[in-house]
Amino acid sequence: MSEPAVPDRAAVLAALDEVKDPKSGQGLSSAGLVRGLVLRAGRVAFMLEVPPADVELYRPVREAAERALASVADVATAQVVLTAEGPPAPPLRTSPSPAARRARVAEDPQARLGNMPEATRPDHVRKVIAVASGKGGVGKSTVAVNLAAAFAKLGLKAGLLDADVYGPSAPTMMGITDEPTFDAEKRLIPLEAFGVKVMSIGFIVEEGDAAIWRGPMATSALRTMMNSVWGTAAEPLDVLVVDLPPGTGDIQLTLVQRMKLDGVVIVSTPQEIALVDARRAATMFKKTGAPILGVVENMAFYADATGAKIPIFGEGGAAREAAALGVPLLAEIPIEVALREACDQGRPLAATAPESAAAKAFLEMARKLA
């Protein structure tokens, strides 16, 4: 049986232009309302992003857009996600002090740091744990994927939200190639592998494509994924692991403002340059009221053929940082070829080789956090 053809982009945009924007009178494509268009075999999907006050106005437009797409040749499934994003407030202007001696960069007043009373836990999710790092390349996604798999290995109902919108890795690391579907309320239904429910922007964009999005589009995509169907009243999710992008930007702020976190795990390598950035991440989460559950030292050492531990990237840095933060050192993850291979092959080590040294570290960390 041959694979369905990919719908023609020009035909799709022409069909969407037949649906009029109620505010401008233009077609949806001409009005610039077709965001993140995805064309795959037999499938079309895009985001319809509008101001929060206009959501009800555009609900019939979303339905009309789906009907228009269904009429295009080679379209078997049409999915339109209605999202809302408010305009950014104008920047505050201040005059420099004549006594100033050093340049300073002020915090963005729109960050609204402090406790987030409006943040809520996703429906039917008992615990939410974010995995964060101050910089890339420290193995944060490796830790997040294997932590979620370890929770499932312990018998918990686990989920994994890949919130790294610009560099999603969960599809590869979890070995998932399918596409998500929507329920009757247009909420994404996570895919499942190794007992873990998984949602990632990588399921929606084409593999290898760059998500060339400004902050509002990226945060809108995150909110859509956050609202996925993680559990039900009959089968609640015990724990949701959120793999954050590195740094302290829009995605992290959107998460803490919208989703109630039970805590954050900070990932670092033993190097001082990585620890400096880990401190920044910990500081941001402390300012937002999210508790730091502990520090994970990834790439802690390499064990040679004799079993001797070789600290390639230094020794004890994460332990000292955990002590300075007043939180536990949750795990020291060794450098293992098997761990790298498992990530590349889409078979989390914590699920497929639980007797390995790295997998045992992930499982012990899951026990501490469960």
N, C-alpha and C positions, 0 to 999 in steps of 0.2 A: 504493500500500500504506500503510495507516494505521499510525501509531506505536503501539507497545504502551502499554497503560494503566499508570498509576502505581499500585502496590499500595496497598491501604487500610492506613493506619497502625495502626488499632485491631485489624484482623485479624492483622497482623504481630506485634504485641505479645502478642495472645492466643495465637498459635501458639507464641511463644517462652516463654510462661508454662507451656506443656505440658511443656517441658523443665526438669527440676528441677536446681537447684543442689545438688551433692552435699554441701555443707557446711551450708547453712541449711535445705535441704528445700523452699525456695520456688521458684517459677518464675523463670526468668532475668530477666524484666522486673521482677517484684516485688522480686527481690533486688538490683536496681540494677546488674546486670552487663551491660546492653545500653548500650554507650557509643558515641557518635558515629554514631547510626543515620542512614543515608542511604537515601532512597526515590527512585528514578528510574524512568523508563519500563521496565517489565519487570525491574527489578533492585532488590535489597535488600542492604545491606552494613552491618556494624557491627563494633566491636571488643569482644572479650571479654577484659577486663583482670583478671588474677589475680596473687597473690603468686608470686615466682619458684619457691618450693618446691612450688607446686601445679600447675605447668604440665602434668606428666604426668597428674595427676588429671583435668584439664579437657580433655585432647585428645578423649576420647570425647564430651564435652559439646559441643565445637565441631562435631563431625560430626553429632551429634543435632540441633543447632540448624540446621545447613544443610539437613538432611532435613526438619525441621519447616517451614522457610521455603519449601522447594520445593513444599510441599503447599498453600501459600496462593495464592488466585486472583491471576492477573496477574503472578506471579513466574516469570520465565524463568531468572534467574541469582541465586543466593544466595551471598554471600561473607561468611565470618566469620573475622576475623583474631584469633588468640590472642596476646595480649601479656602481658608480665610486668612488674610494677613493685613494688619493695620499699617498705615504709613509711619515711617520713623519720625520722631519728634525732632525739631530743629536743634542743632547743637547750641550749647550754652556758650556765650561769649564773655570772656573776662579780660580785664586789663592786667598786664604784667606788673608785678610789684617792683618799684624802683630799687628796692633793697635785695632783689633776687640775685643770687650769685651762681646758681646752677640751673640748668634746664630741667624741667620736670614734666612728665606726662601724666595728666590726671586720669582717674578712672572714668569710664563712660558713664554719665549720669543716668543713661537708660538701662544700665546693667541691673539697677535696683537690688543691690546686694543686701543681705539680711535674711531672716527667716521667711519662708515662702508659704504663707497660710493658704494661698489659693491652689497650691500643688496638691494633686490627688493621686492615689494609687490606681492603676488600671483595674477595671472591673474584674472581679474574681481572681485577683493576684494577691497572694498573702505577703510576699516579701520582694523587694526590688533592690538589687545590688549593682552598682555601677563599677566598671573597671576603667581606670583612667591612668594617664601618664602625662608628664609635662612635655615630652618630646617623642618623635617617632623613632622606630628602629629598636625599641627595647623589648619587643615581644608582647605587647599589651594584648593584641588580638589572639595570640597563641594562648595566653593565660585565660582570657575570657572564654574562648571556645572550649578549652579543656576543663575549666571550672564548671561550665554548664553541663558538659558531658559527665563530669565527676558527680555532680548533683543527681543526674539521672541514674548513674551507676549505683548510687546509694539508695535508689528507690523513690526519689522525689520526682514530682512532676515539674520539669524544668523548661524554661524558655530562654532564648537568646535573641536580643534586639541588637542588630548591627547598626549602630548609630553613626558610624564613620561614613558619612554620605559621600565624601570625596574619594575615599579609598576603601570600599567594602571588600572584606576578605572572607566573611562567613560562608558564602556559597562555595568557594574553593575548599576551605578548611573542613567544611561539613559534607562535602561531596554531593551537593544538591544542584541539579540542573533543571528542575521543573520550574513552572511559573505559578505564582500565588493566584488565588481566586478571591472573589468578594462574596460577602453574605448579602442578604436582602437589604440591609441597611448601608450597603456600600463600604463596609469595613473589610480590610484585608484579612484573609485567613492564613496564618503562618503555615509554612511547610514543616515537615518533621523528618529528622534523621537521628539515629542513635538515641531515641527516646527524648529528644529535645525539639521543642517547637521553635522555629527559626524565622525571623523576618529581616530582610536586608534590601536596601535600594539596589543591590547587585542582582536581585531577581527581576527587576523592572527595566533597568537600562541594559543596553547591549554590552556583552562582555568585551572589555578592552576599550569601550568608549569612555571619554572623560565627562564627568558631570560638571559642565561649565555653568555653574549657578552662582548668582549673588546670594548674600546671606538670607534674605527673605524667602527665596525659593528653597534653599537648603533646609531652613527651619520648618517651612511648610511641609516638605517631604518627611521630615522627622516626626512632625505631629501626626501625619497620616499613619506612619508606621507604629507610633506609640499607641494609637487607637485601634490597633489590630485586635482580633478576637483571640485573646490569650487563654481564656478559660471560660467556664460556664458555672452556674450555680451547682450543677451536679458534679462537675469535674473541674474544680478550681486549680490554678497553677500554684505550686508551692513556692517557687522562686523564679524570678526573671532576672537574668544577667544582662546588663547593658554594656556593650563594647563601645566606648566613646572614642572619638578622634583625639589625637594628641593636642595639647594646648589648652587655652582658656578662653575660647571665643563664643560665637553665636550658638553653636550646637550645645555646648555645655550649659550655657545660660538658659537656653530654651528648655533643656531637660530639667534643670533644678527648679525652674519657675512653674513647669507644668506637671511634672511627675514627682510624687512623694518618694524619696529615697530612704531606704532603711540603712544605707551606708555606702561608703565608697572604698574600693581597694586601689591603692596606689602601686603601680608597677614601675620598677627601675632596674637598671643594671648596677653593678658595684661602682662604676666610674663616677667620679665627682661631677663631670659635666652632665651626666644623666640625673644625678641626685639634685643638682641645682634646679633643674626644670621640674623634678618631682616635688620639690618644696613649693614651687609656684602653684602647681596643681593642688597640693594640699591646702595652701593658703586660700585659694579661690573657694574651695568647697567648704572650708571652715567659715568663711565670710557669708556663705549662703545658708549656713545652718545644717549642712549635710554632714553627719558624723563620719569620721575616718575610721574604718574597721581595722586597718592594718596595712602593712607594706609587704610586697612580694619582691624578692630579689631574683630576677631572671638572669640566665647565663651566669650563675653564681660561680661555677667551676667546671672543669672538664676532668673526668676520671680516666687516667691512662690504663694501660693493660694490667698494671699491678694493683689498680684501685686507688692509687695516690691521687689526691685532689689538686689540680693545677688551677690556681685562680687567674685565669687569662685576663680578666678585666678588673682585677683588684680584689680586695678581700674585706668583707665586713662592713662595707659602706652602707648598705641598706639597713643592716642591724643597728648601726649608729643613728641613722636617720629615723628609724622607727622609735628608738629610745628618746630622741630629741622631740619627736611629736607626741610621745606618751602613748603610743599604740603598739600592738604586738607585731613582731615579724612573723607573717603568716606562713611563709614558705621560702625555701632556697631551691630554685629550679636549676638542675644541672644542664650543661650543654650536652645534648645527645643527638647523634645522627638519626636515631629512630624517631625522635620528636620532630625533627625537620622533615623527614620522609613522610611521617604521618600527616603533617599539615599539608604538604604538597599533594598527597594522595587522597585527601578528603576523608581521612579516617582518624578522628581524634584519639590520641594515645591513651587518654584516661578511659576511653571506652573499649579500645581494641587490644591494648597491651598493659593491663592494670598492674602487672608485676614489675614493670620497668621502674627505674629510680625516679624519673620525672613524673610518671603517672602516679606513683605512690605519694609524691609531694602534692600533686593536684588533689588527690583523694583525701589526704589528711587536711588540706586547706578547706575542702568542701565540708568536712566533718566539723571544723571549727566554726564555719559560717552558717551552717544549716540551722 
